[in-house]
Amino acid sequence: MDDLQKYVSEQPPKVGAFFELVETTASLIAASEKYWQSQGMNGARVRILVELAKAGGSLLPSMLAERIGVTKANISVLLGPLASEGFVRIAGDPEDGRRRRVTLTPAGERLLLDTLPGNREVLERLMNRLETPELRQLLELLAKLRG
């Protein structure tokens, strides 16, 4: 058990920083997810709608899965409720009928317009713990970590 303690208790600074970053990220995501649940949504479903909006309103499911970091099987599970609620439309791709294309509907756009401002307020309140120079430094450090 003593050998194990050096890996679970005594963290070198680089490893400790990694785990602090993970825990902080999880805390921020939990706050955002709490907001989405209060709106009858979840973060993954909203992320799909946001990615569609960023892409101009339409993407292949495989591209959507890649952008939000899920498998192709998971994207199908996530898209089902969004389609049945009318927030997205899934239809054949006009360029290649063998492929499907996911399109953001006007109802999906309306949902984002109605809910994103409240989510952004929640996130801004959390990030207000840092001063503007600290936020700039944090962004620079995160960019450096991404390489």
Helices and strands as residue ranges (DSSP letters): H 2-8, H 13-38, H 43-54, E 58-59, H 61-68, H 72-84, E 88-92, E 100-104, H 106-127, H 132-146
